[in-house]
């Protein structure tokens, strides 16, 4: 598979939390190559890989398909769209952003920005209610095309940076989806240590809701939540970040299975696959928090791809990290010779 094209295709599919249909359909088409019975159920994309062997434990590979975005709350008499946030948006980046309103058809617009010379020295970050979207359409025109509750996403295309780095929106967590697909590509025709189920889950940004219902249905013995985590950038605490280009970040936390964390690290070392350790002192704020307490409990770990500028339209990843994440997953799942 062409990993870069896969990441870009997934990243450029719209899918704010609660409105993941387009992104889910894109992921489903890609997953069916490896899981012919894959389907969309209750919003989640679910599939099973390979033959099922009753003697083997069931491993769940998960990556969330949703992205942060906005939701239409009101149309003013002057034709401006008011909105609220979906997920953890940074209000500082909103002024002057280009967006797409997903109404009866996609409508492009910009978030209103007051010119700096009219701010009269004001420097505080506006509240979400202070923003609006300008599409150029009148209120009566908008009311025919846009409904309350329609989703809004940033209007952004992926761009290649130096080396193997790329930038775009929704890398969180479409690059995780791509790494799972890459792992399945590597596992074709191999003997496996586990039965494998795949979950591309919805509404992670709203509290891991898709993961909760998906894992209840699949009922795995083990689960790996493939997500993104913070890559070191200017002004950040280096001790709390991973690094771009140095491999997947294997989670270690009191809320995770240390046995599974250690096994993943051993798989990386035996396969000479670069990796990093991510230490968390409690919950992980990923789907792993739902998996570990499913039914009677599930051995769970996180494997995260380093990412800069999370929840912005310019998230940055290194494709080598996506590749090495897929290699790590495949190495862990493949039966040793």
C-alpha positions in Angstrom: 0.0 0.0 0.0 1.1 3.6 -0.5 1.2 4.8 3.0 1.4 8.5 2.2 -1.6 8.5 -0.1 -3.6 6.5 2.4 -2.8 9.0 5.2 -3.8 11.9 3.0 -7.0 10.3 1.7 -8.1 9.6 5.2 -7.1 13.0 6.6 -8.9 14.9 3.9 -12.2 13.1 4.5 -14.6 15.1 6.7 -15.8 13.6 9.9 -16.3 15.8 12.9 -17.5 13.9 16.0 -21.1 12.8 15.5 -20.9 13.4 11.7 -18.3 10.8 10.7 -20.1 9.3 7.7 -17.7 10.5 4.9 -14.6 9.5 6.9 -16.1 6.2 7.9 -17.0 5.3 4.3 -13.5 6.1 3.2 -12.0 3.9 6.0 -14.5 1.1 5.3 -13.4 0.9 1.6 -9.8 0.7 2.7 -10.5 -1.9 5.4 -12.5 -4.2 3.1 -9.3 -5.1 1.3 -8.2 -6.9 4.5 -11.5 -7.6 6.2 -14.1 -8.4 3.5 -16.9 -8.6 6.0 -16.2 -5.1 7.4 -19.2 -3.0 8.0 -20.4 0.3 9.6 -22.4 -0.4 12.7 -23.8 2.3 15.0 -21.3 4.6 13.3 -18.2 2.5 14.0 -16.3 0.7 11.3 -15.8 -2.9 12.4 -14.1 -5.8 10.7 -12.4 -9.1 11.5 -9.0 -10.0 10.0 -8.2 -13.5 8.8 -9.5 -16.9 9.9 -10.9 -17.2 13.4 -9.2 -19.8 15.6 -11.2 -20.6 18.8 -8.0 -21.5 20.6 -6.5 -18.0 20.2 -7.3 -14.9 22.3 -9.0 -12.0 20.5 -7.0 -8.8 20.0 -8.7 -5.5 19.2 -6.9 -2.9 17.1 -8.5 0.5 17.4 -8.0 4.0 16.0 -10.7 6.7 16.1 -12.1 8.0 12.9 -13.6 11.4 14.2 -11.9 14.8 14.3 -12.5 18.0 16.2 -14.7 20.6 14.5 -17.6 22.9 15.0 -21.4 22.8 15.1 -23.9 25.3 13.7 -26.0 26.9 16.4 -27.6 29.9 14.8 -27.9 32.0 11.7 -28.1 35.8 12.2 -30.4 38.1 10.3 -27.2 39.5 8.6 -26.3 36.0 7.2 -23.5 35.0 9.6 -23.4 31.5 11.0 -22.8 31.2 14.8 -21.2 27.9 16.0 -20.0 26.0 19.0 -17.0 23.7 19.3 -17.0 19.9 18.9 -14.1 18.6 20.9 -11.1 20.6 22.3 -10.6 23.5 19.9 -8.0 26.2 20.7 -9.9 29.5 20.3 -6.7 31.3 19.7 -6.4 29.8 16.2 -10.0 30.4 15.0 -9.9 34.0 13.6 -9.5 34.0 9.8 -9.6 30.3 9.4 -11.2 28.9 6.2 -13.9 26.3 6.9 -16.5 24.1 5.3 -20.1 24.0 6.5 -21.5 20.6 5.8 -25.1 21.5 5.0 -27.3 20.1 2.3 -24.2 20.8 0.2 -20.7 21.8 1.3 -20.4 25.6 1.7 -17.1 27.3 2.1 -16.6 30.2 4.4 -14.2 32.1 6.7 -14.3 32.7 10.4 -14.8 36.4 10.9 -11.7 38.3 12.1 -11.6 41.9 13.3 -8.6 43.7 11.8 -5.9 44.4 14.5 -6.0 48.2 14.1 -9.7 48.1 15.1 -9.1 46.1 18.3 -8.2 49.2 20.4 -5.5 47.4 22.3 -7.7 44.4 23.3 -5.7 41.2 23.6 -7.9 38.7 25.3 -8.9 35.5 23.4 -12.6 35.8 22.3 -15.1 33.3 23.6 -16.6 30.8 21.2 -19.8 32.8 21.1 -17.9 35.8 19.8 -17.0 34.1 16.5 -19.1 33.7 13.4 -18.7 32.3 9.9 -19.0 34.4 6.8 -20.0 32.5 3.6 -21.2 35.5 1.5 -24.7 34.1 1.5 -27.8 35.9 2.9 -29.8 34.6 5.9 -32.6 33.5 3.6 -30.1 31.7 1.3 -28.4 30.0 4.2 -31.7 28.8 5.7 -32.3 26.7 2.6 -28.9 25.0 2.8 -27.9 24.9 6.4 -29.7 23.4 9.4 -29.0 23.9 13.1 -26.6 21.1 14.2 -24.8 20.8 10.9 -21.1 20.1 11.3 -18.2 22.5 10.3 -14.6 21.4 9.6 -11.5 23.3 8.7 -11.0 23.7 4.9 -7.4 22.3 4.6 -5.5 20.0 2.3 -2.4 18.1 3.3 1.0 19.4 2.4 4.4 17.7 2.2 7.1 19.2 4.4 10.8 18.3 4.3 11.8 14.7 4.5 9.0 12.4 5.4 6.9 14.9 7.3 3.5 16.1 6.3 1.0 18.6 7.7 -2.8 18.7 7.5 -6.0 18.5 9.5 -7.4 15.4 11.2 -4.1 13.6 11.4 -5.5 12.9 14.8 -6.3 10.1 14.4 -6.5 9.3 10.7 -2.8 8.5 10.7 -3.6 5.9 13.4 -6.2 4.4 11.1 -3.5 4.3 8.3 -1.0 2.5 10.7 -3.6 -0.2 11.5 -4.2 -0.7 7.8 -0.4 -0.9 7.2 -0.1 -3.6 9.9 -2.8 -5.6 8.2 -0.9 -5.3 4.9 2.2 -6.7 6.6 0.2 -9.5 8.2 -1.3 -10.9 5.0 -0.6 -14.6 4.7 1.2 -14.8 8.1 0.5 -17.1 11.1 -0.9 -15.0 13.9 -0.7 -15.3 17.7 -4.2 -13.7 18.0 -7.6 -13.5 16.4 -7.7 -9.9 15.2 -10.7 -7.5 15.2 -10.5 -3.9 13.9 -12.4 -1.0 15.2 -12.3 2.5 13.7 -14.4 4.2 16.3 -16.5 7.3 16.4 -16.9 10.2 18.9 -13.5 9.8 20.7 -13.3 13.6 21.0 -16.6 13.6 22.9 -15.5 11.1 25.5 -14.7 7.8 23.7 -18.3 7.0 23.1 -17.8 4.9 19.9 -15.1 2.9 21.7 -17.5 2.0 24.5 -20.2 0.5 22.4 -17.7 -1.0 19.9 -15.6 -2.9 22.5 -18.8 -4.1 24.2 -19.9 -5.8 21.0 -16.5 -7.2 20.0 -15.6 -8.3 23.6 -11.9 -8.7 23.1 -9.3 -10.3 25.4 -6.7 -7.6 24.6 -6.9 -4.2 23.1 -4.5 -1.7 21.6 -5.7 1.9 21.2 -3.7 3.5 18.4 -3.8 7.2 18.7 -1.6 10.3 18.6 0.4 12.0 21.3 2.4 15.1 21.8 5.6 15.5 19.8 8.1 18.0 21.2 8.0 21.5 19.6 9.2 24.9 20.6 7.9 26.1 24.0 6.8 22.7 25.2 8.0 20.6 28.1 10.4 18.2 26.6 10.0 15.7 29.4 6.3 15.2 28.6 6.7 14.8 24.9 7.9 12.3 22.3 9.9 13.1 19.2 9.0 13.1 15.6 10.8 10.4 13.6 11.8 8.3 16.6 9.0 5.7 16.4 5.7 4.8 18.1 5.1 5.8 21.7 4.2 2.7 23.8 2.1 3.7 26.8 2.9 2.9 30.4 0.3 3.9 33.0 -1.4 2.5 36.1 -4.6 2.3 34.0 -2.9 0.2 31.4 -1.6 -3.4 31.3 2.1 -3.3 32.1 2.3 -6.9 30.8 1.1 -5.7 27.4 3.3 -2.6 27.5 6.3 -4.8 28.1 5.3 -7.2 25.4 5.0 -4.4 22.8 8.5 -3.1 23.8 9.9 -6.6 23.5 8.4 -6.9 20.0 9.9 -3.6 19.0 13.3 -4.6 20.2 13.3 -8.1 18.7 12.3 -6.6 15.3 14.7 -3.7 15.6 11.8 -1.2 15.3 12.4 2.2 16.9 10.0 3.1 19.7 9.6 5.5 22.6 8.0 5.1 26.0 5.2 7.4 27.0 4.6 7.5 30.8 1.2 8.6 32.0 0.3 8.9 35.7 -3.4 8.0 35.4 -6.0 7.8 32.7 -4.8 8.2 29.1 -7.5 10.4 27.6 -7.8 7.8 24.8 -10.1 4.9 23.9 -7.9 2.8 26.1 -9.7 4.2 29.1 -12.9 2.6 27.8 -11.4 -0.7 26.7 -9.7 -1.5 30.0 -13.0 -1.5 31.9 -15.1 -3.2 29.3 -17.2 -6.0 30.8 -14.9 -8.0 33.2 -11.9 -6.0 32.1 -9.5 -6.1 29.1 -5.7 -6.0 29.0 -5.1 -2.7 27.2 -2.3 -0.6 26.0 -1.8 2.6 23.9 0.5 2.9 20.9 0.7 6.5 19.9 2.1 8.4 16.9 4.0 11.6 17.7 2.2 14.6 16.4 2.8 18.4 16.7 0.1 21.1 17.0 -2.8 18.8 18.0 -6.4 19.9 17.2 -5.3 22.5 14.7 -5.5 22.6 10.9 -1.7 22.2 10.7 -1.0 19.0 12.6 2.4 17.6 11.7 3.5 14.0 11.7 6.4 12.0 10.3 5.3 9.2 7.9 8.2 7.1 9.2 6.4 7.0 12.6 3.2 5.8 11.0 5.2 3.1 9.2 7.0 2.0 12.3 3.7 1.9 14.3 2.3 -0.5 11.7 5.4 -2.6 11.8 5.3 -2.7 15.6 1.7 -3.9 15.6 2.4 -6.5 13.0 5.5 -7.8 14.8 3.5 -8.1 18.0 0.6 -10.0 16.3 2.7 -12.3 14.1 3.5 -15.7 15.5 7.2 -16.0 16.2 9.1 -18.5 14.0 
